[in-house]
Amino acid sequence: MKKTRFTETKIVSILKQHEGGVKVADICQEHGISPAAFHNWKAKYGGLDANQLHQLKELKAENAQELSERNPWGPNQFHISRSSF
């Protein structure tokens, strides 16, 4: 999986600049991102503040833990027994 240059917290702070009235083109040039990336971030993180982002991360981690407990063969592994054929 590709590693991003920006943390989720940094992305939220960039989006806050836009909410403060800075143009998208100026933000993109300043941070070296494309307008498409900015709008993807806005769709995913728009309206979140740092506290809400932290809660979202905790919920994702909790859900991942619950899924791994239910499926002992791994996150993308499915067990098929011979008796099911």
Short mmCIF file of the C-alpha atoms (twelve columns), coordinates in Angstrom:
data_MODEL
# 
_entry.id   MODEL 
# 
loop_
_atom_site.group_PDB 
_atom_site.id 
_atom_site.type_symbol 
_atom_site.label_atom_id 
_atom_site.label_alt_id 
_atom_site.label_comp_id 
_atom_site.label_asym_id 
_atom_site.label_seq_id 
_atom_site.Cartn_x 
_atom_site.Cartn_y 
_atom_site.Cartn_z 
_atom_site.pdbx_PDB_model_num 
ATOM 1  C CA . MET A 1  0.000   0.000   0.000  1 
ATOM 2  C CA . LYS A 2  1.268   3.458   -0.871 1 
ATOM 3  C CA . LYS A 3  2.512   5.598   2.007  1 
ATOM 4  C CA . THR A 4  1.134   9.123   2.025  1 
ATOM 5  C CA . ARG A 5  3.234   12.213  2.601  1 
ATOM 6  C CA . PHE A 6  0.528   13.773  4.753  1 
ATOM 7  C CA . THR A 7  -0.918  12.539  8.008  1 
ATOM 8  C CA . GLU A 8  -4.664  12.671  8.482  1 
ATOM 9  C CA . THR A 9  -4.190  15.507  10.971 1 
ATOM 10 C CA . LYS A 10 -2.220  17.504  8.403  1 
ATOM 11 C CA . ILE A 11 -4.919  16.850  5.785  1 
ATOM 12 C CA . VAL A 12 -7.574  18.218  8.131  1 
ATOM 13 C CA . SER A 13 -5.462  21.325  8.751  1 
ATOM 14 C CA . ILE A 14 -5.094  21.844  4.983  1 
ATOM 15 C CA . LEU A 15 -8.867  21.576  4.584  1 
ATOM 16 C CA . LYS A 16 -9.318  24.132  7.374  1 
ATOM 17 C CA . GLN A 17 -7.289  26.597  5.300  1 
ATOM 18 C CA . HIS A 18 -9.873  26.281  2.539  1 
ATOM 19 C CA . GLU A 19 -12.698 26.814  5.018  1 
ATOM 20 C CA . GLY A 20 -10.859 29.986  6.066  1 
ATOM 21 C CA . GLY A 21 -11.168 31.385  2.556  1 
ATOM 22 C CA . VAL A 22 -7.945  30.358  0.821  1 
ATOM 23 C CA . LYS A 23 -8.422  29.292  -2.817 1 
ATOM 24 C CA . VAL A 24 -7.980  25.629  -3.722 1 
ATOM 25 C CA . ALA A 25 -5.372  26.468  -6.367 1 
ATOM 26 C CA . ASP A 26 -3.269  28.362  -3.814 1 
ATOM 27 C CA . ILE A 27 -3.488  25.533  -1.282 1 
ATOM 28 C CA . CYS A 28 -2.541  22.937  -3.896 1 
ATOM 29 C CA . GLN A 29 0.469   24.927  -5.046 1 
ATOM 30 C CA . GLU A 30 1.635   25.590  -1.484 1 
ATOM 31 C CA . HIS A 31 1.499   21.925  -0.444 1 
ATOM 32 C CA . GLY A 32 2.410   20.345  -3.782 1 
ATOM 33 C CA . ILE A 33 -0.817  18.408  -4.301 1 
ATOM 34 C CA . SER A 34 -3.234  18.164  -7.202 1 
ATOM 35 C CA . PRO A 35 -6.722  19.665  -7.094 1 
ATOM 36 C CA . ALA A 36 -8.090  16.128  -7.503 1 
ATOM 37 C CA . ALA A 37 -6.265  14.997  -4.354 1 
ATOM 38 C CA . PHE A 38 -7.598  18.025  -2.480 1 
ATOM 39 C CA . HIS A 39 -11.187 17.244  -3.485 1 
ATOM 40 C CA . ASN A 40 -10.756 13.560  -2.600 1 
ATOM 41 C CA . TRP A 41 -9.557  14.624  0.852  1 
ATOM 42 C CA . LYS A 42 -12.473 17.026  1.157  1 
ATOM 43 C CA . ALA A 43 -14.917 14.223  0.351  1 
ATOM 44 C CA . LYS A 44 -13.297 11.925  2.922  1 
ATOM 45 C CA . TYR A 45 -12.340 14.316  5.738  1 
ATOM 46 C CA . GLY A 46 -14.467 17.419  5.095  1 
ATOM 47 C CA . GLY A 47 -16.075 18.816  8.225  1 
ATOM 48 C CA . LEU A 48 -13.916 16.840  10.666 1 
ATOM 49 C CA . ASP A 49 -11.856 18.461  13.366 1 
ATOM 50 C CA . ALA A 50 -8.879  16.882  15.129 1 
ATOM 51 C CA . ASN A 51 -10.992 15.395  17.938 1 
ATOM 52 C CA . GLN A 52 -13.458 13.772  15.542 1 
ATOM 53 C CA . LEU A 53 -10.577 12.423  13.486 1 
ATOM 54 C CA . HIS A 54 -9.096  10.822  16.612 1 
ATOM 55 C CA . GLN A 55 -12.468 9.200   17.397 1 
ATOM 56 C CA . LEU A 56 -12.714 7.921   13.820 1 
ATOM 57 C CA . LYS A 57 -9.258  6.317   14.077 1 
ATOM 58 C CA . GLU A 58 -10.226 4.641   17.353 1 
ATOM 59 C CA . LEU A 59 -13.421 3.237   15.848 1 
ATOM 60 C CA . LYS A 60 -11.562 1.903   12.802 1 
ATOM 61 C CA . ALA A 61 -9.003  0.198   15.054 1 
ATOM 62 C CA . GLU A 62 -11.757 -1.283  17.214 1 
ATOM 63 C CA . ASN A 63 -13.608 -2.612  14.160 1 
ATOM 64 C CA . ALA A 64 -10.433 -4.143  12.754 1 
ATOM 65 C CA . GLN A 65 -9.788  -5.861  16.083 1 
ATOM 66 C CA . GLU A 66 -13.310 -7.293  16.177 1 
ATOM 67 C CA . LEU A 67 -13.022 -8.572  12.609 1 
ATOM 68 C CA . SER A 68 -9.701  -10.264 13.308 1 
ATOM 69 C CA . GLU A 69 -11.177 -11.952 16.377 1 
ATOM 70 C CA . ARG A 70 -14.075 -13.333 14.314 1 
ATOM 71 C CA . ASN A 71 -11.873 -14.592 11.460 1 
ATOM 72 C CA . PRO A 72 -8.819  -16.469 12.782 1 
ATOM 73 C CA . TRP A 73 -7.471  -17.109 9.254  1 
ATOM 74 C CA . GLY A 74 -6.694  -13.435 8.566  1 
ATOM 75 C CA . PRO A 75 -8.478  -10.366 7.259  1 
ATOM 76 C CA . ASN A 76 -8.807  -11.558 3.641  1 
ATOM 77 C CA . GLN A 77 -8.808  -15.293 4.215  1 
ATOM 78 C CA . PHE A 78 -11.851 -17.495 4.167  1 
ATOM 79 C CA . HIS A 79 -11.910 -21.052 5.405  1 
ATOM 80 C CA . ILE A 80 -13.675 -23.553 3.174  1 
ATOM 81 C CA . SER A 81 -14.074 -26.985 4.619  1 
ATOM 82 C CA . ARG A 82 -14.404 -30.095 2.485  1 
ATOM 83 C CA . SER A 83 -17.793 -30.831 4.000  1 
ATOM 84 C CA . SER A 84 -19.265 -27.722 2.359  1 
ATOM 85 C CA . PHE A 85 -18.880 -29.222 -1.168 1 
# 
